[in-house]
Amino acid sequence: MTIKDGLLADFDHEMGTTRRLLERLPDDRLGWRPHPRSMTLGGLATHLSTIPSWGGRILNDASFDLVGAPPPAAEKASRADILSTFDAVCRETRAAMDKTDGEYQSPWTLLRGGHQVFSVPRAAAFRSFVLHHVIHHRGQLSLYLRLNDVPVPAIYGPSADEGG
């Protein structure tokens, strides 16, 4: 199995699970937040819908400087807009994943103001900045949905709402 094969399997599984969660978003509750310092439901879902876009930066550029990072995406106003963004970003990222093992093993560097923060193989950066980041925020979104009495889908096993 190649590095690409393993990453594609992980990507497809995690993005499919994430999409099922985003499909549950209640349009009438996107402004809800569990705490004043927390993102709104719509803001969190918007952020989650754009995270896979990091994949293209990691797989196509040797480095990224945080100083030049674009501002966060404007909060989407509907579940349909969030899903549309997520689907488009996932298609673009999946297409960028057509790399050789050598390309996945080549270094990727995170910079801040031209100074190296760290450098890791692209496959490791992809797992961390895309897959693990999605999983982290998907966990938050699961809780947001539960607190709004929205049934949470099974993710890695049955949820309290779906027995499997």
C-alpha positions as CSV (number, residue, x, y, z in Angstrom):
1,M,0.0,0.0,0.0
2,T,1.3,3.5,-0.8
3,I,1.1,6.5,1.4
4,K,-1.4,8.0,-1.0
5,D,-3.7,4.9,-0.6
6,G,-3.6,5.1,3.2
7,L,-4.3,8.9,3.2
8,L,-7.1,8.6,0.7
9,A,-8.8,5.9,2.7
10,D,-8.5,8.1,5.9
11,F,-9.6,11.2,4.0
12,D,-12.7,9.6,2.4
13,H,-13.8,8.1,5.7
14,E,-13.3,11.2,7.8
15,M,-14.8,13.6,5.2
16,G,-17.8,11.2,4.8
17,T,-18.4,11.2,8.5
18,T,-18.0,14.9,8.7
19,R,-20.5,15.5,5.9
20,R,-23.1,13.3,7.7
21,L,-22.7,15.6,10.7
22,L,-22.9,18.8,8.7
23,E,-26.1,17.5,7.1
24,R,-27.7,17.7,10.6
25,L,-27.2,21.4,11.0
26,P,-30.4,23.2,12.0
27,D,-30.7,26.3,9.8
28,D,-32.7,28.1,12.5
29,R,-29.9,27.6,15.2
30,L,-26.8,28.6,13.3
31,G,-26.4,31.7,15.5
32,W,-26.5,29.6,18.7
33,R,-23.3,29.4,20.9
34,P,-22.8,27.4,24.1
35,H,-20.6,30.2,25.7
36,P,-19.8,33.8,24.9
37,R,-16.3,32.9,24.0
38,S,-17.3,30.0,21.8
39,M,-17.9,30.1,18.1
40,T,-21.5,30.1,16.9
41,L,-22.9,26.8,15.5
42,G,-22.7,28.3,12.0
43,G,-19.2,29.7,12.6
44,L,-17.9,26.3,13.8
45,A,-19.6,24.5,10.9
46,T,-18.2,27.1,8.4
47,H,-14.7,26.6,9.8
48,L,-15.1,22.8,9.6
49,S,-16.3,23.1,6.0
50,T,-13.1,24.9,5.0
51,I,-10.4,22.9,6.9
52,P,-9.8,20.5,4.1
53,S,-8.5,23.4,1.9
54,W,-5.2,23.2,3.9
55,G,-4.6,20.0,2.0
56,G,-3.8,21.8,-1.2
57,R,-1.4,24.2,0.5
58,I,0.4,21.4,2.2
59,L,0.6,19.1,-0.9
60,N,1.4,21.8,-3.5
61,D,3.6,24.3,-1.6
62,A,6.9,23.6,0.2
63,S,5.9,26.0,3.1
64,F,3.3,28.3,4.5
65,D,3.9,31.5,6.4
66,L,1.2,32.3,8.9
67,V,1.8,36.0,8.5
68,G,0.2,35.7,5.1
69,A,-2.8,33.6,6.2
70,P,-6.1,34.8,4.9
71,P,-8.7,35.9,7.4
72,P,-11.2,33.3,8.5
73,A,-14.0,32.6,6.1
74,A,-17.2,34.6,6.6
75,E,-19.8,32.6,8.4
76,K,-22.2,30.9,6.1
77,A,-25.9,31.6,6.5
78,S,-27.3,28.1,5.7
79,R,-26.7,24.4,5.9
80,A,-26.8,24.3,2.1
81,D,-24.1,26.9,1.8
82,I,-21.9,25.1,4.3
83,L,-22.4,21.7,2.6
84,S,-21.7,23.3,-0.8
85,T,-18.4,24.8,0.4
86,F,-17.4,21.5,2.1
87,D,-18.1,19.5,-1.0
88,A,-16.1,21.8,-3.2
89,V,-13.2,22.0,-0.8
90,C,-13.1,18.2,-0.5
91,R,-13.1,17.7,-4.2
92,E,-10.2,20.1,-4.7
93,T,-8.2,18.5,-1.9
94,R,-8.9,15.0,-3.0
95,A,-7.6,15.9,-6.5
96,A,-4.4,17.4,-4.9
97,M,-3.8,14.1,-3.2
98,D,-2.6,12.4,-6.4
99,K,1.1,12.4,-5.2
100,T,3.9,9.8,-5.1
101,D,5.3,8.5,-1.9
102,G,8.3,10.6,-2.5
103,E,6.2,13.7,-2.7
104,Y,4.4,12.7,0.5
105,Q,7.7,12.2,2.2
106,S,9.2,15.6,1.1
107,P,9.3,18.3,3.8
108,W,6.7,20.9,4.4
109,T,7.5,23.8,6.6
110,L,5.3,26.1,8.7
111,L,6.7,29.6,9.0
112,R,5.8,32.7,11.1
113,G,7.2,35.9,9.7
114,G,9.8,33.9,7.7
115,H,11.0,32.0,10.8
116,Q,10.6,28.2,10.8
117,V,8.1,27.0,13.4
118,F,8.6,23.4,12.3
119,S,9.2,21.1,9.3
120,V,7.7,17.7,8.8
121,P,7.0,15.3,5.9
122,R,3.9,16.4,3.9
123,A,2.0,13.3,4.9
124,A,2.4,14.2,8.6
125,A,1.4,17.8,8.0
126,F,-1.6,16.6,6.0
127,R,-2.7,14.3,8.8
128,S,-2.3,17.0,11.5
129,F,-3.6,20.1,9.7
130,V,-6.4,18.4,7.8
131,L,-7.5,15.1,9.2
132,H,-6.8,15.7,12.9
133,H,-8.0,19.2,12.8
134,V,-11.3,18.1,11.2
135,I,-11.7,15.4,13.8
136,H,-11.1,17.9,16.6
137,H,-13.8,20.4,15.4
138,R,-16.2,17.6,14.4
139,G,-16.1,16.6,18.1
140,Q,-17.0,20.1,19.0
141,L,-19.8,20.1,16.5
142,S,-21.2,16.8,17.8
143,L,-21.5,18.4,21.2
144,Y,-23.1,21.6,19.8
145,L,-25.7,19.4,18.0
146,R,-26.4,17.3,21.1
147,L,-26.9,20.5,23.2
148,N,-29.5,21.6,20.6
149,D,-31.3,18.2,20.7
150,V,-30.2,17.3,17.2
151,P,-29.6,13.6,16.8
152,V,-25.8,12.9,16.4
153,P,-24.9,10.3,13.8
154,A,-22.7,7.3,14.5
155,I,-19.1,8.3,14.0
156,Y,-16.6,5.6,15.1
157,G,-19.3,3.5,16.5
158,P,-22.9,3.9,17.6
159,S,-24.0,7.2,19.1
160,A,-26.7,7.5,21.7
161,D,-29.0,8.5,18.9
162,E,-28.1,5.9,16.3
163,G,-27.5,2.4,17.5
164,G,-25.2,1.5,14.6
